[in-house]
Amino acid sequence: MKNLILTSIAILASFTITSCNRDDGGGDQLKIGMTVQDLSNPTWSGYCNAIKKEAEANGAKMNFIACESNVSKQIMQIENFVSRGMDIIIVHPADPAGIESACREARNAGVKIISWDDDIENADVRWLINNYDLGHKVGSEAATFIKEQHGGTAEVAILNYPQLPVLLARGNGIRDAITELAPNAKIVAETSAINPQEGISKMETIFQSNPDVKVVACIGGGGSVGANEAAKAAGKDADDFGIFAVDATKPELDAIKNGGAIKMSVIVTGTDQDVAKTVFGFAQKLNAGEELPAKVFRKLIPVTSENVDQYYTK
């Protein structure tokens, strides 16, 4: 009987320890939670998987999840990460103002916050892009194409996403650059598209109403990949048809390298692996108590047929 009681106590103690530390994988293991807007976007799925791979290669644990651009859902995800004992939370805000209180409470609980793209108040480091400048770079490349391929006159479509402030600024930069640098071009359509499915459907609609569109400028890789598929299906992916975008995802680089409709996409920071090393480096430093700049701005690199091999992997 005595041995049975001791065995029962040992099992109960083991269960209690396992339950309390179910996400630890070791008391000193760095634990990272990441919540993003949309994993159907190849840009974000690529980033998240690369960061997870980098974290695990360095003995850390990383979980990522999408909120489907729902701020209430993202708040619950942040709260859940805190309750699971995450050391670092990386957040790509669905609504910057809407998640401030959740991030403040997380920091009060001792969790470090990395804000991706948005300059939120309750973050330990903000990894930022000047989105207007990024959009202006896309529009500038499109304007150069309009002048070189069409003598400065062409019909243009813009795939934007004004639902998010950072992407609204990016769309404004695209529009301003085309208007300033190719004043004889005509923007005939402007609609939102954040992922490939939306890019396909929106471009199909645009082609029906404006069959002479020759240039498409996109705020992100999701829309550009969809636009490229729509252009191929419509038989429009010729040398005089150009798509210009941001993210330089693998499908975009494939199109650039193989002479597709996508002529340029701006890569921000570098490859997925470059991004992963940078973000995981932030997490390591914050976890070690190191001071980081409150704001870190990312490098913008236009990728064209001339330099695509630097960033292209099969």
DOMI-373644 format. One record per residue (C-alpha): residue number from 1; x, y, z. Coordinates in nm, 4 decimals. Layout:
REM residues N
+-----+----------+----------+----------+
!   i !       c1 !       c2 !       c3 !
+-----+----------+----------+----------+
! NUM !        X !        Y !        Z !
...
+-----+----------+----------+----------+
//
This chain:
REM residues 314
+-----+----------+----------+----------+
!   i !       c1 !       c2 !       c3 !
+-----+----------+----------+----------+
!   1 !   0.0000 !   0.0000 !   0.0000 !
!   2 !   0.2825 !   0.2398 !   0.0894 !
!   3 !   0.4502 !   0.1807 !  -0.2479 !
!   4 !   0.1180 !   0.2360 !  -0.4273 !
!   5 !   0.0678 !   0.5705 !  -0.2524 !
!   6 !   0.4232 !   0.6830 !  -0.3337 !
!   7 !   0.3764 !   0.5818 !  -0.6981 !
!   8 !   0.0489 !   0.7757 !  -0.7189 !
!   9 !   0.2113 !   1.0850 !  -0.5700 !
!  10 !   0.4963 !   1.0615 !  -0.8212 !
!  11 !   0.2545 !   1.0316 !  -1.1150 !
!  12 !   0.0512 !   1.3272 !  -0.9906 !
!  13 !   0.3643 !   1.5369 !  -0.9445 !
!  14 !   0.4818 !   1.4467 !  -1.2935 !
!  15 !   0.1423 !   1.5403 !  -1.4419 !
!  16 !   0.1427 !   1.8737 !  -1.2592 !
!  17 !   0.4907 !   1.9633 !  -1.3810 !
!  18 !   0.4091 !   1.8593 !  -1.7375 !
!  19 !   0.0843 !   2.0577 !  -1.7362 !
!  20 !   0.2488 !   2.3729 !  -1.6055 !
!  21 !   0.5354 !   2.3505 !  -1.8531 !
!  22 !   0.3585 !   2.2025 !  -2.1550 !
!  23 !   0.4911 !   2.4796 !  -2.3831 !
!  24 !   0.8388 !   2.5085 !  -2.2311 !
!  25 !   1.0359 !   2.2198 !  -2.3729 !
!  26 !   1.2847 !   2.3140 !  -2.0994 !
!  27 !   1.2879 !   2.5924 !  -1.8439 !
!  28 !   1.5411 !   2.8049 !  -2.0333 !
!  29 !   1.3984 !   2.7533 !  -2.3824 !
!  30 !   1.3071 !   3.0769 !  -2.5579 !
!  31 !   0.9380 !   3.0657 !  -2.6519 !
!  32 !   0.7999 !   3.2863 !  -2.9302 !
!  33 !   0.4415 !   3.3393 !  -3.0421 !
!  34 !   0.3591 !   3.5161 !  -3.3683 !
!  35 !   0.0206 !   3.6414 !  -3.4860 !
!  36 !  -0.0193 !   3.7709 !  -3.8413 !
!  37 !  -0.3103 !   3.8930 !  -4.0484 !
!  38 !  -0.3298 !   3.6274 !  -4.3181 !
!  39 !  -0.1409 !   3.3050 !  -4.3859 !
!  40 !  -0.3055 !   3.2557 !  -4.7253 !
!  41 !  -0.0702 !   3.5318 !  -4.8399 !
!  42 !   0.2508 !   3.3544 !  -4.9530 !
!  43 !   0.4615 !   3.6385 !  -4.8165 !
!  44 !   0.3462 !   3.5767 !  -4.4618 !
!  45 !   0.3470 !   3.1989 !  -4.4764 !
!  46 !   0.7048 !   3.2209 !  -4.6043 !
!  47 !   0.8138 !   3.4571 !  -4.3282 !
!  48 !   0.6501 !   3.2558 !  -4.0509 !
!  49 !   0.7900 !   2.9224 !  -4.1621 !
!  50 !   1.1385 !   3.0698 !  -4.2036 !
!  51 !   1.1307 !   3.2243 !  -3.8548 !
!  52 !   1.0078 !   2.8969 !  -3.7062 !
!  53 !   1.2904 !   2.7100 !  -3.8780 !
!  54 !   1.5479 !   2.9635 !  -3.7555 !
!  55 !   1.4109 !   2.9516 !  -3.4004 !
!  56 !   1.4132 !   2.5724 !  -3.3839 !
!  57 !   1.7648 !   2.5577 !  -3.5300 !
!  58 !   1.8729 !   2.7700 !  -3.2340 !
!  59 !   1.6941 !   2.5661 !  -2.9688 !
!  60 !   1.3906 !   2.7942 !  -2.9353 !
!  61 !   1.0216 !   2.7156 !  -2.9737 !
!  62 !   0.8025 !   2.9186 !  -3.2088 !
!  63 !   0.4290 !   2.9039 !  -3.2807 !
!  64 !   0.2529 !   3.1165 !  -3.5404 !
!  65 !  -0.1117 !   3.1739 !  -3.6214 !
!  66 !  -0.3291 !   3.3989 !  -3.8409 !
!  67 !  -0.6125 !   3.6196 !  -3.7176 !
!  68 !  -0.7735 !   3.6607 !  -4.0627 !
!  69 !  -0.7505 !   4.0406 !  -4.0150 !
!  70 !  -0.9931 !   4.0151 !  -3.7196 !
!  71 !  -0.8728 !   4.2360 !  -3.4334 !
!  72 !  -1.0876 !   4.0614 !  -3.1712 !
!  73 !  -0.9392 !   3.7292 !  -3.2723 !
!  74 !  -0.5891 !   3.8737 !  -3.2624 !
!  75 !  -0.6439 !   4.0104 !  -2.9105 !
!  76 !  -0.7455 !   3.6609 !  -2.7965 !
!  77 !  -0.4364 !   3.5163 !  -2.9649 !
!  78 !  -0.2109 !   3.7617 !  -2.7809 !
!  79 !  -0.3812 !   3.6812 !  -2.4500 !
!  80 !  -0.3453 !   3.3094 !  -2.5208 !
!  81 !   0.0251 !   3.3475 !  -2.5951 !
!  82 !   0.0682 !   3.5250 !  -2.2596 !
!  83 !  -0.1178 !   3.2509 !  -2.0724 !
!  84 !   0.0998 !   2.9872 !  -2.2432 !
!  85 !   0.4147 !   3.1509 !  -2.1129 !
!  86 !   0.5603 !   3.2974 !  -2.4324 !
!  87 !   0.8692 !   3.5134 !  -2.3779 !
!  88 !   0.8286 !   3.7074 !  -2.7031 !
!  89 !   0.5196 !   3.7904 !  -2.9072 !
!  90 !   0.5628 !   3.9069 !  -3.2657 !
!  91 !   0.2509 !   4.0847 !  -3.3846 !
!  92 !   0.1538 !   4.1958 !  -3.7328 !
!  93 !  -0.1414 !   4.4125 !  -3.6294 !
!  94 !  -0.4860 !   4.3698 !  -3.7783 !
!  95 !  -0.5738 !   4.7034 !  -3.6167 !
!  96 !  -0.2837 !   4.8883 !  -3.4511 !
!  97 !  -0.5021 !   5.0924 !  -3.2158 !
!  98 !  -0.7211 !   4.7931 !  -3.1386 !
!  99 !  -0.4397 !   4.5755 !  -3.0010 !
! 100 !  -0.2652 !   4.8421 !  -2.7904 !
! 101 !  -0.4274 !   4.7397 !  -2.4623 !
! 102 !  -0.3588 !   4.3681 !  -2.5201 !
! 103 !   0.0067 !   4.4435 !  -2.5950 !
! 104 !   0.0298 !   4.6674 !  -2.2869 !
! 105 !  -0.1076 !   4.3892 !  -2.0674 !
! 106 !   0.1351 !   4.1418 !  -2.2223 !
! 107 !   0.4298 !   4.3696 !  -2.1466 !
! 108 !   0.3029 !   4.4199 !  -1.7921 !
! 109 !   0.3154 !   4.0410 !  -1.7595 !
! 110 !   0.6823 !   4.0455 !  -1.8624 !
! 111 !   0.6410 !   3.9518 !  -2.2295 !
! 112 !   0.8429 !   4.1385 !  -2.4926 !
! 113 !   0.6538 !   4.2651 !  -2.7980 !
! 114 !   0.7914 !   4.2996 !  -3.1513 !
! 115 !   0.5585 !   4.5014 !  -3.3739 !
! 116 !   0.5893 !   4.4213 !  -3.7436 !
! 117 !   0.5024 !   4.7094 !  -3.9806 !
! 118 !   0.3130 !   4.9282 !  -3.7312 !
! 119 !   0.4495 !   5.1912 !  -3.4940 !
! 120 !   0.2384 !   5.0913 !  -3.1962 !
! 121 !   0.3041 !   5.2441 !  -2.8552 !
! 122 !   0.3143 !   4.9207 !  -2.6539 !
! 123 !   0.6032 !   4.7452 !  -2.8246 !
! 124 !   0.9668 !   4.6904 !  -2.7298 !
! 125 !   1.0829 !   4.7249 !  -3.0885 !
! 126 !   0.8967 !   4.8309 !  -3.4030 !
! 127 !   1.0227 !   4.6841 !  -3.7300 !
! 128 !   0.9026 !   4.9359 !  -3.9813 !
! 129 !   0.8787 !   5.0271 !  -4.3458 !
! 130 !   0.8241 !   5.3758 !  -4.4787 !
! 131 !   0.5240 !   5.2509 !  -4.6704 !
! 132 !   0.4687 !   5.5656 !  -4.8718 !
! 133 !   0.8291 !   5.5481 !  -4.9965 !
! 134 !   0.7872 !   5.1766 !  -5.0706 !
! 135 !   0.4754 !   5.2443 !  -5.2759 !
! 136 !   0.6500 !   5.5326 !  -5.4513 !
! 137 !   0.9318 !   5.2973 !  -5.5520 !
! 138 !   0.6780 !   5.0553 !  -5.7064 !
! 139 !   0.5074 !   5.3410 !  -5.8901 !
! 140 !   0.8412 !   5.4777 !  -6.0109 !
! 141 !   0.9376 !   5.1435 !  -6.1640 !
! 142 !   0.5959 !   5.1217 !  -6.3276 !
! 143 !   0.6324 !   5.4755 !  -6.4646 !
! 144 !   0.9709 !   5.3914 !  -6.6178 !
! 145 !   0.8149 !   5.0877 !  -6.7880 !
! 146 !   0.5286 !   5.3031 !  -6.9180 !
! 147 !   0.7732 !   5.5471 !  -7.0743 !
! 148 !   1.0047 !   5.2820 !  -7.2195 !
! 149 !   0.7394 !   5.0404 !  -7.3497 !
! 150 !   0.4475 !   5.2728 !  -7.4242 !
! 151 !   0.5941 !   5.6159 !  -7.4866 !
! 152 !   0.4501 !   5.7456 !  -7.1604 !
! 153 !   0.0872 !   5.6577 !  -7.2360 !
! 154 !  -0.0813 !   5.3463 !  -7.0997 !
! 155 !  -0.3824 !   5.2298 !  -6.9037 !
! 156 !  -0.2941 !   5.1323 !  -6.5468 !
! 157 !  -0.4657 !   4.9307 !  -6.2733 !
! 158 !  -0.3709 !   4.9491 !  -5.9057 !
! 159 !  -0.4328 !   4.6616 !  -5.6655 !
! 160 !  -0.4274 !   4.8200 !  -5.3223 !
! 161 !  -0.5583 !   4.7411 !  -4.9733 !
! 162 !  -0.6789 !   5.0628 !  -4.8033 !
! 163 !  -0.8342 !   4.8643 !  -4.5168 !
! 164 !  -0.4954 !   4.8807 !  -4.3400 !
! 165 !  -0.3287 !   5.2188 !  -4.2738 !
! 166 !   0.0183 !   5.0987 !  -4.3738 !
! 167 !  -0.1119 !   4.9646 !  -4.7052 !
! 168 !  -0.3214 !   5.2750 !  -4.7628 !
! 169 !   0.0019 !   5.4753 !  -4.7435 !
! 170 !   0.1704 !   5.2301 !  -4.9796 !
! 171 !  -0.1141 !   5.2627 !  -5.2302 !
! 172 !  -0.0952 !   5.6411 !  -5.2092 !
! 173 !   0.2760 !   5.6253 !  -5.2884 !
! 174 !   0.2098 !   5.4083 !  -5.5946 !
! 175 !  -0.0575 !   5.6419 !  -5.7258 !
! 176 !   0.1456 !   5.9587 !  -5.6646 !
! 177 !   0.4558 !   5.8222 !  -5.8375 !
! 178 !   0.2654 !   5.7173 !  -6.1499 !
! 179 !   0.0805 !   6.0490 !  -6.1620 !
! 180 !   0.4014 !   6.2504 !  -6.1178 !
! 181 !   0.6390 !   6.0477 !  -6.3351 !
! 182 !   0.4044 !   5.9253 !  -6.6100 !
! 183 !   0.1478 !   6.2081 !  -6.6274 !
! 184 !   0.0031 !   6.0887 !  -6.9583 !
! 185 !  -0.0767 !   5.7436 !  -6.8228 !
! 186 !  -0.4343 !   5.6808 !  -6.7123 !
! 187 !  -0.5253 !   5.4949 !  -6.3942 !
! 188 !  -0.8472 !   5.3255 !  -6.5057 !
! 189 !  -0.9064 !   5.0913 !  -6.2102 !
! 190 !  -0.8171 !   5.0788 !  -5.8436 !
! 191 !  -0.9377 !   4.7966 !  -5.6195 !
! 192 !  -0.8240 !   4.5950 !  -5.3180 !
! 193 !  -0.6486 !   4.2577 !  -5.3353 !
! 194 !  -0.4370 !   4.1090 !  -5.0564 !
! 195 !  -0.3972 !   3.7460 !  -5.1659 !
! 196 !  -0.3684 !   3.5507 !  -5.4935 !
! 197 !  -0.7369 !   3.4562 !  -5.5043 !
! 198 !  -0.8428 !   3.8198 !  -5.4795 !
! 199 !  -0.5752 !   3.9168 !  -5.7303 !
! 200 !  -0.7129 !   3.6722 !  -5.9871 !
! 201 !  -1.0781 !   3.7675 !  -5.9427 !
! 202 !  -1.0141 !   4.1421 !  -5.9328 !
! 203 !  -0.7934 !   4.1352 !  -6.2426 !
! 204 !  -1.0461 !   3.9262 !  -6.4340 !
! 205 !  -1.3053 !   4.1943 !  -6.3589 !
! 206 !  -1.0645 !   4.4714 !  -6.4578 !
! 207 !  -0.9821 !   4.3012 !  -6.7892 !
! 208 !  -1.3536 !   4.2741 !  -6.8687 !
! 209 !  -1.4071 !   4.6486 !  -6.8179 !
! 210 !  -1.0641 !   4.7697 !  -6.9317 !
! 211 !  -0.9151 !   4.5229 !  -7.1814 !
! 212 !  -0.6381 !   4.7654 !  -7.2779 !
! 213 !  -0.4723 !   4.7754 !  -6.9325 !
! 214 !  -0.0990 !   4.7291 !  -6.9825 !
! 215 !   0.0375 !   4.7982 !  -6.6329 !
! 216 !  -0.0646 !   4.6697 !  -6.2917 !
! 217 !   0.0878 !   4.8114 !  -5.9720 !
! 218 !   0.0283 !   4.6116 !  -5.6529 !
! 219 !   0.0797 !   4.6788 !  -5.2829 !
! 220 !   0.1831 !   4.3177 !  -5.2192 !
! 221 !   0.2906 !   3.9841 !  -5.3584 !
! 222 !  -0.0465 !   3.8184 !  -5.3074 !
! 223 !  -0.2206 !   4.0519 !  -5.5476 !
! 224 !   0.0617 !   4.0436 !  -5.7999 !
! 225 !   0.0709 !   3.6635 !  -5.8134 !
! 226 !  -0.3042 !   3.6592 !  -5.8753 !
! 227 !  -0.2757 !   3.9332 !  -6.1381 !
! 228 !  -0.0032 !   3.7350 !  -6.3112 !
! 229 !  -0.2256 !   3.4259 !  -6.3285 !
! 230 !  -0.5135 !   3.6320 !  -6.4653 !
! 231 !  -0.2849 !   3.7874 !  -6.7273 !
! 232 !  -0.1649 !   3.4439 !  -6.8401 !
! 233 !  -0.5214 !   3.3147 !  -6.8626 !
! 234 !  -0.6194 !   3.6179 !  -7.0720 !
! 235 !  -0.3172 !   3.5817 !  -7.3011 !
! 236 !  -0.1848 !   3.9220 !  -7.1992 !
! 237 !   0.1526 !   3.8247 !  -7.0479 !
! 238 !   0.3584 !   3.9758 !  -7.3298 !
! 239 !   0.6691 !   4.1953 !  -7.3104 !
! 240 !   0.4573 !   4.5105 !  -7.3187 !
! 241 !   0.2487 !   4.4037 !  -7.0170 !
! 242 !   0.4006 !   4.4688 !  -6.6769 !
! 243 !   0.3137 !   4.3961 !  -6.3145 !
! 244 !   0.5031 !   4.5815 !  -6.0408 !
! 245 !   0.4732 !   4.4941 !  -5.6761 !
! 246 !   0.6209 !   4.4344 !  -5.3309 !
! 247 !   0.7424 !   4.1215 !  -5.1460 !
! 248 !   0.9406 !   3.9302 !  -5.4128 !
! 249 !   0.7780 !   3.5995 !  -5.3200 !
! 250 !   0.8928 !   3.2774 !  -5.4858 !
! 251 !   0.6115 !   3.2870 !  -5.7490 !
! 252 !   0.7003 !   3.6488 !  -5.8282 !
! 253 !   1.0691 !   3.5666 !  -5.8659 !
! 254 !   0.9781 !   3.2718 !  -6.0894 !
! 255 !   0.7840 !   3.5083 !  -6.3156 !
! 256 !   1.0621 !   3.7681 !  -6.3216 !
! 257 !   1.3293 !   3.5086 !  -6.3998 !
! 258 !   1.1256 !   3.3360 !  -6.6702 !
! 259 !   1.0038 !   3.6442 !  -6.8545 !
! 260 !   0.6530 !   3.6539 !  -6.7128 !
! 261 !   0.4259 !   3.9518 !  -6.6648 !
! 262 !   0.5789 !   4.0436 !  -6.3282 !
! 263 !   0.8649 !   4.2741 !  -6.4191 !
! 264 !   0.9675 !   4.3972 !  -6.0730 !
! 265 !   0.8933 !   4.3330 !  -5.7076 !
! 266 !   1.0557 !   4.5124 !  -5.4167 !
! 267 !   1.2116 !   4.2779 !  -5.1647 !
! 268 !   1.2127 !   4.4236 !  -4.8143 !
! 269 !   1.5199 !   4.3361 !  -4.6054 !
! 270 !   1.6109 !   4.0353 !  -4.8210 !
! 271 !   1.5125 !   3.6698 !  -4.8533 !
! 272 !   1.2849 !   3.4878 !  -4.6086 !
! 273 !   1.6017 !   3.3589 !  -4.4439 !
! 274 !   1.7406 !   3.7132 !  -4.4084 !
! 275 !   1.4117 !   3.8213 !  -4.2521 !
! 276 !   1.4100 !   3.5215 !  -4.0177 !
! 277 !   1.7639 !   3.5842 !  -3.8946 !
! 278 !   1.6863 !   3.9507 !  -3.8295 !
! 279 !   1.3582 !   3.8908 !  -3.6440 !
! 280 !   1.4901 !   3.5989 !  -3.4409 !
! 281 !   1.7915 !   3.8143 !  -3.3573 !
! 282 !   1.5551 !   4.0777 !  -3.2144 !
! 283 !   1.3881 !   3.8081 !  -3.0048 !
! 284 !   1.7166 !   3.6764 !  -2.8701 !
! 285 !   1.8407 !   4.0226 !  -2.7746 !
! 286 !   1.5153 !   4.1227 !  -2.6081 !
! 287 !   1.5063 !   3.7972 !  -2.4144 !
! 288 !   1.8640 !   3.8601 !  -2.2975 !
! 289 !   1.7666 !   4.2042 !  -2.1704 !
! 290 !   1.9595 !   4.3964 !  -2.4372 !
! 291 !   1.8486 !   4.7429 !  -2.5425 !
! 292 !   1.7269 !   4.7782 !  -2.8997 !
! 293 !   1.6294 !   5.0922 !  -3.0923 !
! 294 !   1.2598 !   5.1665 !  -3.0532 !
! 295 !   1.2275 !   5.1803 !  -3.4333 !
! 296 !   1.4219 !   4.9833 !  -3.6928 !
! 297 !   1.3557 !   5.0661 !  -4.0590 !
! 298 !   1.3912 !   4.8011 !  -4.3270 !
! 299 !   1.5901 !   4.8149 !  -4.6522 !
! 300 !   1.3990 !   4.8334 !  -4.9834 !
! 301 !   1.5508 !   4.6448 !  -5.2802 !
! 302 !   1.3844 !   4.6398 !  -5.6267 !
! 303 !   1.4252 !   4.2942 !  -5.7842 !
! 304 !   1.4236 !   4.2797 !  -6.1645 !
! 305 !   1.5564 !   4.0430 !  -6.4290 !
! 306 !   1.8972 !   4.2032 !  -6.3765 !
! 307 !   1.9424 !   4.0967 !  -6.0135 !
! 308 !   1.6833 !   3.8215 !  -5.9630 !
! 309 !   1.9492 !   3.5483 !  -5.9376 !
! 310 !   2.0715 !   3.7023 !  -5.6095 !
! 311 !   1.7372 !   3.6212 !  -5.4477 !
! 312 !   1.6094 !   3.3263 !  -5.6507 !
! 313 !   1.6256 !   2.9704 !  -5.5199 !
! 314 !   1.4570 !   2.6710 !  -5.6823 !
+-----+----------+----------+----------+
//
